[in-house]
Amino acid sequence: MTDATIARIFPLPSEEGLGDDGIASLYSDGTEGLPWVRVNFVSSIDGAATQQGLSAGLSDAADRRVFAILRRLCDVVLVGAGTVRAEGYSAMRVDDASERARVAAGLTPHPVFAIVSASLDLDPASPIFQQAPERPIVFTTSLSRPDTREALAEVADVEICGRDRVEAGAMVKILAERGLGRIHCEGGPHLFGDLIASGELDELCLTVSPRLEAGVASRISTGASPIAPVGMRLAHTLVSGSTLLLRYVKA
Ligand SMILES: NC(=O)c1ccc[n+]([C@@H]2O[C@H](COP(=O)([O-])OP(=O)(O)OC[C@H]3O[C@@H](n4cnc5c(N)ncnc54)[C@H](OP(=O)(O)O)[C@@H]3O)[C@@H](O)[C@H]2O)c1
């Protein structure tokens, strides 16, 4: 098995070389009840969520393939501002094949980009906003600066959800009310921690990258207060070379 060839090993039977539609259908299974909050991460075997401060060094062709397919399936891509800044996000635009698949499935050509930020350290002049095919949403707090909120409101819908932190439950409710119930979160670890703690998480897609990083990298969730462990059920395991692509849903 080479490059981005992806096969299913759980549940059996396995097939060799799944096509994009087959993979998309595996990731759609059981997500009919909306809102549905899916989170996608890549981690090294020893739990690092970054290599040299970014996720790219942990990723491979199979991870990137699933990453793109997950964007095909959602109404909105939700990302914490720390990840938006670190990873240098641009406008939320999928490729032509994904755009065709989305339209055929009755979705908008591109997902809405929703960004979570307390500081509002986001540039309204950036391509994220200026080149957005769908008007972005910025979730923030009532303690954020009113003048910064006003500047961002020129280029995005600004929603206040909480006093000093964005409350995940309120945010998910607003997205669902806007008809954006297929919520796909691409991180990062602080936002993921809040989604777990709030009970809003339905699914984790985790790529286990076949490497050991050691060092002091963050793990995939952090920050939130300790909570009772959330039980998850394995929905499928895909494999590509030595890379595992795991899908867990809330038990
Ligand atoms: N391995 C992977 O798959 C993966 C995926 C994503 C990210 N990452 C990595 O993770 C690192 C970033 O980590 P991070 O924990 O800083 O990411 P993050 O959760 O995206 O960013 C944290 C920031 O997002 C905003 N935020 C998140 N949740 C919030 C809430 N409930 N209320 C208000 N604001 C909220 C705040 O922004 P403000 O500061 O603007 O207030 C906060 O400082 C990067 O190195 C990135 O490469 C890895």
PDBQT file of the ligand as one rigid body, heavy atoms in Angstrom, charges set to zero:
ROOT
HETATM    1  N1  LIG A 301      -2.368  18.078  15.153  1.00  0.00    +0.000 N 
HETATM    2  C1  LIG A 301      -3.414  18.689  14.658  1.00  0.00    +0.000 C 
HETATM    3  O1  LIG A 301      -4.228  18.064  13.980  1.00  0.00    +0.000 OA
HETATM    4  C2  LIG A 301      -3.646  20.143  14.971  1.00  0.00    +0.000 A 
HETATM    5  C3  LIG A 301      -4.873  20.725  14.656  1.00  0.00    +0.000 A 
HETATM    6  C4  LIG A 301      -5.075  22.060  14.950  1.00  0.00    +0.000 A 
HETATM    7  C5  LIG A 301      -4.061  22.795  15.536  1.00  0.00    +0.000 A 
HETATM    8  N2  LIG A 301      -2.882  22.216  15.815  1.00  0.00    +0.000 N 
HETATM    9  C6  LIG A 301      -1.789  23.006  16.428  1.00  0.00    +0.000 C 
HETATM   10  O2  LIG A 301      -2.230  23.504  17.653  1.00  0.00    +0.000 OA
HETATM   11  C7  LIG A 301      -1.506  24.706  17.932  1.00  0.00    +0.000 C 
HETATM   12  C8  LIG A 301      -2.473  25.752  18.425  1.00  0.00    +0.000 C 
HETATM   13  O3  LIG A 301      -2.952  25.332  19.672  1.00  0.00    +0.000 OA
HETATM   14  P1  LIG A 301      -4.077  26.146  20.428  1.00  0.00    +0.000 P 
HETATM   15  O4  LIG A 301      -4.536  25.329  21.579  1.00  0.00    +0.000 OA
HETATM   16  O5  LIG A 301      -3.602  27.530  20.659  1.00  0.00    +0.000 OA
HETATM   17  O6  LIG A 301      -5.213  26.180  19.310  1.00  0.00    +0.000 OA
HETATM   18  P2  LIG A 301      -6.662  26.801  19.297  1.00  0.00    +0.000 P 
HETATM   19  O7  LIG A 301      -7.571  26.112  20.239  1.00  0.00    +0.000 OA
HETATM   20  O8  LIG A 301      -7.042  26.856  17.866  1.00  0.00    +0.000 OA
HETATM   21  O9  LIG A 301      -6.395  28.288  19.730  1.00  0.00    +0.000 OA
HETATM   22  C9  LIG A 301      -6.570  28.819  20.978  1.00  0.00    +0.000 C 
HETATM   23  C10 LIG A 301      -7.097  30.212  20.741  1.00  0.00    +0.000 C 
HETATM   24  O10 LIG A 301      -8.325  30.097  20.029  1.00  0.00    +0.000 OA
HETATM   25  C11 LIG A 301      -9.288  30.912  20.632  1.00  0.00    +0.000 C 
HETATM   26  N3  LIG A 301     -10.200  30.072  21.375  1.00  0.00    +0.000 N 
HETATM   27  C12 LIG A 301     -10.260  28.716  21.389  1.00  0.00    +0.000 A 
HETATM   28  N4  LIG A 301     -11.284  28.307  22.134  1.00  0.00    +0.000 NA
HETATM   29  C13 LIG A 301     -11.866  29.429  22.633  1.00  0.00    +0.000 A 
HETATM   30  C14 LIG A 301     -12.996  29.688  23.456  1.00  0.00    +0.000 A 
HETATM   31  N5  LIG A 301     -13.750  28.688  23.957  1.00  0.00    +0.000 N 
HETATM   32  N6  LIG A 301     -13.317  30.971  23.746  1.00  0.00    +0.000 NA
HETATM   33  C15 LIG A 301     -12.602  31.983  23.254  1.00  0.00    +0.000 A 
HETATM   34  N7  LIG A 301     -11.529  31.829  22.438  1.00  0.00    +0.000 NA
HETATM   35  C16 LIG A 301     -11.180  30.551  22.137  1.00  0.00    +0.000 A 
HETATM   36  C17 LIG A 301      -8.507  31.880  21.497  1.00  0.00    +0.000 C 
HETATM   37  O11 LIG A 301      -8.070  32.864  20.576  1.00  0.00    +0.000 OA
HETATM   38  P3  LIG A 301      -7.606  34.341  20.939  1.00  0.00    +0.000 P 
HETATM   39  O12 LIG A 301      -6.194  34.190  21.404  1.00  0.00    +0.000 OA
HETATM   40  O13 LIG A 301      -7.717  35.074  19.650  1.00  0.00    +0.000 OA
HETATM   41  O14 LIG A 301      -8.499  34.845  22.013  1.00  0.00    +0.000 OA
HETATM   42  C18 LIG A 301      -7.380  30.997  21.992  1.00  0.00    +0.000 C 
HETATM   43  O15 LIG A 301      -6.256  31.740  22.421  1.00  0.00    +0.000 OA
HETATM   44  C19 LIG A 301      -0.801  25.112  16.675  1.00  0.00    +0.000 C 
HETATM   45  O16 LIG A 301       0.564  24.827  16.834  1.00  0.00    +0.000 OA
HETATM   46  C20 LIG A 301      -1.418  24.203  15.630  1.00  0.00    +0.000 C 
HETATM   47  O17 LIG A 301      -0.483  23.891  14.635  1.00  0.00    +0.000 OA
HETATM   48  C21 LIG A 301      -2.648  20.896  15.566  1.00  0.00    +0.000 A 
ENDROOT
TORSDOF 0
